[in-house]
């Protein structure tokens, strides 16, 4: 939980913040609350909140990687039919939370002072399962105000054969929640999935750092 006060503290000092490694909707709500508090404190400290920017980096494809592995281990017809649905549903629920939080009176007061919203940023949008469309986590997650940090291969795929069908996220929260309910019914513990995805990514980063700085611990 140490990161939440750090987010607030940096913003309160007028420092723009990229909050990364967000996997769950609950965590996203905590991040947005820390953002609001930071901007309120920044304003009280005399900073121009219009000059402060922030994004909340919400990780996408890694959720499908972990959930699909568990669905395949369960192996029932119902479980297998849910493959490839968790990540998009999770991101769509996160966007619904964003719309809700930035529709409050608390945000309206900050906006009146010139504040800019903390934009959702879809991270980890490269497709890891070749059975899925290579632009899946782009075209299915188009929404107003969102950033998508596509890896190069995904960007090239989108430029070559991708489509931009307009907003694919607003108004989808109810269907996304049904997907989550169905995942729970077949035995998927989504809280544990988020922890596993976060841990795996941390191990990957640590491994890469060890390769480029093998003697850093000596």
Backbone torsions as a table, in degrees:
resi	resn	phi	psi	omega
1	UNK	NA	-4.6	-176.6
2	UNK	-60.7	-26.2	-175.1
3	UNK	-68.9	-29.6	-176.4
4	UNK	-65.3	-48.7	174.6
5	UNK	-61.9	-32.2	178.9
6	UNK	-66.5	-39.9	177.0
7	UNK	-60.8	-50.6	-179.5
8	UNK	-60.4	-44.3	-177.2
9	UNK	-64.1	-41.8	179.3
10	UNK	-64.6	-46.1	179.1
11	UNK	-63.4	-39.7	179.3
12	UNK	-61.3	-26.4	177.3
13	UNK	-91.5	11.1	176.9
14	UNK	81.1	16.9	-176.2
15	UNK	-98.8	126.9	176.2
16	UNK	-68.5	147.4	-171.6
17	UNK	-135.3	132.9	167.8
18	UNK	-102.8	108.1	178.5
19	UNK	-88.7	118.6	-174.0
20	UNK	-118.0	175.1	179.5
21	UNK	61.5	43.1	174.6
22	UNK	-96.8	124.9	-178.0
23	UNK	-116.0	-31.9	-174.0
24	UNK	-111.7	156.7	177.7
25	UNK	-65.7	-37.5	179.1
26	UNK	-60.8	-42.5	178.5
27	UNK	-66.9	-37.7	178.7
28	UNK	-60.6	-40.7	178.1
29	UNK	-63.7	-40.5	178.1
30	UNK	-63.8	-39.0	178.7
31	UNK	-65.0	-42.9	179.2
32	UNK	-64.8	-38.1	177.2
33	UNK	-63.8	-40.5	177.4
34	UNK	-64.6	-35.5	177.2
35	UNK	-64.1	-48.1	179.4
36	UNK	-58.7	-46.8	-179.1
37	UNK	-62.6	-41.1	179.0
38	UNK	-62.0	-42.4	179.4
39	UNK	-68.4	-38.4	177.5
40	UNK	-61.5	-41.4	178.7
41	UNK	-70.2	-36.9	177.9
42	UNK	-61.3	-43.9	178.7
43	UNK	-61.7	-43.7	178.9
44	UNK	-64.7	-28.7	-180.0
45	UNK	-84.2	-0.1	175.4
46	UNK	92.0	10.0	179.2
47	UNK	-83.5	151.0	174.9
48	UNK	-80.5	105.1	-175.1
49	UNK	-66.9	-18.8	178.2
50	UNK	-66.4	-19.3	-178.4
51	UNK	-93.5	-0.4	-177.6
52	UNK	-101.5	127.4	-179.8
53	UNK	-118.0	154.6	177.7
54	UNK	-157.7	147.2	170.6
55	UNK	-130.7	153.9	173.8
56	UNK	-113.9	108.8	-175.2
57	UNK	-81.6	108.5	-176.0
58	UNK	-103.4	118.2	-173.6
59	UNK	-82.0	139.7	-168.6
60	UNK	-113.6	-73.8	-166.1
61	UNK	-63.0	-28.8	-179.7
62	UNK	-62.0	-26.4	177.9
63	UNK	-67.1	-44.4	176.7
64	UNK	-62.8	-40.1	-179.5
65	UNK	-56.9	-46.2	-178.4
66	UNK	-73.2	-44.1	-178.2
67	UNK	-66.6	-43.9	-179.6
68	UNK	-59.3	-40.2	178.5
69	UNK	-59.9	-40.5	-179.4
70	UNK	-73.5	-37.2	177.5
71	UNK	-63.9	-40.0	179.1
72	UNK	-66.9	-32.9	177.1
73	UNK	-69.4	-34.8	176.0
74	UNK	-67.7	-47.5	167.7
75	UNK	79.4	-2.5	179.4
76	UNK	-74.6	162.1	179.5
77	UNK	-59.5	-42.6	-179.8
78	UNK	-65.1	-40.1	179.4
79	UNK	-66.0	-46.4	-177.9
80	UNK	-64.4	-30.1	179.6
81	UNK	-69.0	-15.7	-177.9
82	UNK	-93.4	-0.7	179.3
83	UNK	-60.7	142.0	175.9
84	UNK	78.1	12.0	-177.4
85	UNK	-112.4	-21.8	-171.5
86	UNK	-66.7	-43.6	-173.7
87	UNK	-65.1	-45.8	179.8
88	UNK	-66.2	-41.7	178.4
89	UNK	-61.1	-42.1	-180.0
90	UNK	-61.8	-46.1	179.8
91	UNK	-65.6	-38.0	179.1
92	UNK	-66.7	-35.5	175.5
93	UNK	-68.9	-36.0	176.4
94	UNK	-63.8	-38.3	178.7
95	UNK	-68.0	-37.3	176.7
96	UNK	-62.5	-39.2	176.7
97	UNK	-64.0	-40.8	177.1
98	UNK	-60.1	-47.0	179.5
99	UNK	-61.3	-39.1	-179.7
100	UNK	-67.0	-49.4	-176.6
101	UNK	-65.8	-35.5	-179.3
102	UNK	-90.4	14.2	171.2
103	UNK	-110.4	9.5	-176.6
104	UNK	-87.9	164.1	175.8
105	UNK	-65.2	-32.7	178.1
106	UNK	-58.8	-45.4	178.3
107	UNK	-69.4	-37.5	-179.2
108	UNK	-57.6	-37.9	179.2
109	UNK	-68.2	-40.5	177.6
110	UNK	-67.1	-41.1	178.9
111	UNK	-61.4	-39.7	178.6
112	UNK	-62.0	-29.3	178.0
113	UNK	-82.2	-0.7	177.1
114	UNK	103.3	3.4	-176.6
115	UNK	-66.8	148.4	174.1
116	UNK	-102.5	144.9	-177.9
117	UNK	-67.7	154.9	171.3
118	UNK	-79.8	110.9	-172.2
119	UNK	-80.8	138.1	171.8
120	UNK	-66.3	139.9	178.6
121	UNK	-126.6	118.2	177.7
122	UNK	-80.4	117.2	177.6
123	UNK	-110.9	164.3	-178.5
124	UNK	55.6	56.4	-177.2
125	UNK	-105.0	10.7	171.0
126	UNK	-78.0	140.3	-178.3
127	UNK	-81.9	122.6	-178.0
128	UNK	-94.4	-19.8	179.1
129	UNK	-102.4	113.6	-177.3
130	UNK	-63.7	-10.9	178.1
131	UNK	-75.6	-15.7	-178.5
132	UNK	-97.2	153.3	175.5
133	UNK	-56.4	140.0	-173.6
134	UNK	-73.9	-5.1	174.7
135	UNK	-115.1	17.6	-174.1
136	UNK	-51.2	-48.4	-173.2
137	UNK	-85.6	9.7	171.3
138	UNK	-107.1	-60.1	-173.5
139	UNK	-66.7	-29.3	-178.8
140	UNK	-85.8	-4.1	-176.3
141	UNK	-127.2	26.4	176.1
142	UNK	-73.4	128.5	-179.9
143	UNK	-158.5	153.7	179.4
144	UNK	-61.1	136.7	173.0
145	UNK	79.8	6.1	-175.7
146	UNK	-99.4	144.7	172.5
147	UNK	-102.6	140.9	175.3
148	UNK	-125.7	112.6	-179.5
149	UNK	-90.4	81.5	-177.5
150	UNK	-74.1	136.8	169.1
151	UNK	-67.1	163.4	-172.7
152	UNK	-55.8	-45.4	-177.5
153	UNK	-61.8	-37.4	178.8
154	UNK	-70.2	-40.3	177.9
155	UNK	-61.1	-43.8	-179.9
156	UNK	-66.6	-37.9	178.1
157	UNK	-64.6	-41.2	179.1
158	UNK	-64.3	-41.8	179.4
159	UNK	-65.7	-32.5	-176.0
160	UNK	-80.0	-46.1	-173.2
161	UNK	-144.8	10.8	-178.9
162	UNK	-77.5	164.2	176.4
163	UNK	-125.2	155.4	177.4
164	UNK	-123.2	84.9	-171.2
165	UNK	-81.2	6.7	-177.4
166	UNK	94.7	-174.1	-175.7
167	UNK	-56.3	118.5	179.7
168	UNK	-111.6	7.9	-170.5
169	UNK	-119.6	-44.6	-177.7
170	UNK	-57.3	133.8	178.1
171	UNK	82.0	8.6	-177.0
172	UNK	-103.1	3.7	-173.3
173	UNK	-60.8	-40.0	-177.8
174	UNK	-63.7	-43.8	178.6
175	UNK	-66.9	-38.5	178.9
176	UNK	-64.1	-39.3	178.2
177	UNK	-65.8	-36.3	176.4
178	UNK	-61.4	-39.0	177.1
179	UNK	-61.4	-43.8	178.3
180	UNK	-62.7	-41.3	179.3
181	UNK	-62.6	-40.9	179.9
182	UNK	-67.3	-37.3	176.6
183	UNK	-63.3	-42.0	178.3
184	UNK	-64.3	-38.0	-178.5
185	UNK	-63.1	-32.5	-179.9
186	UNK	-89.7	0.0	173.7
187	UNK	108.3	14.4	179.0
188	UNK	-88.0	121.2	175.8
189	UNK	-91.7	98.9	-173.0
190	UNK	-67.9	-32.8	176.7
191	UNK	-61.5	-41.5	178.6
192	UNK	-68.1	-34.1	176.7
193	UNK	-60.8	-45.4	-178.4
194	UNK	-63.9	-39.9	178.5
195	UNK	-64.9	-43.8	-179.8
196	UNK	-63.6	-41.5	179.8
197	UNK	-65.1	-42.1	178.9
198	UNK	-64.1	-44.4	-178.7
199	UNK	-64.0	-43.6	-179.6
200	UNK	-62.4	-41.8	179.1
201	UNK	-65.2	-41.1	177.6
202	UNK	-60.5	-40.4	178.3
203	UNK	-66.5	-37.1	177.6
204	UNK	-63.6	-45.8	179.2
205	UNK	-62.7	-44.1	179.7
206	UNK	-61.5	-39.7	178.4
207	UNK	-64.3	-41.3	178.6
208	UNK	-66.5	-39.5	178.2
209	UNK	-64.1	-38.2	179.3
210	UNK	-64.3	-33.0	179.8
211	UNK	-69.4	-39.0	-175.8
212	UNK	-87.3	-17.3	179.6
213	UNK	-137.6	65.9	-173.2
214	UNK	-65.1	-22.2	-177.3
215	UNK	-105.6	12.1	-173.8
216	UNK	-65.7	-25.1	-179.0
217	UNK	-88.2	-2.3	-177.7
218	UNK	-91.1	NA	NA
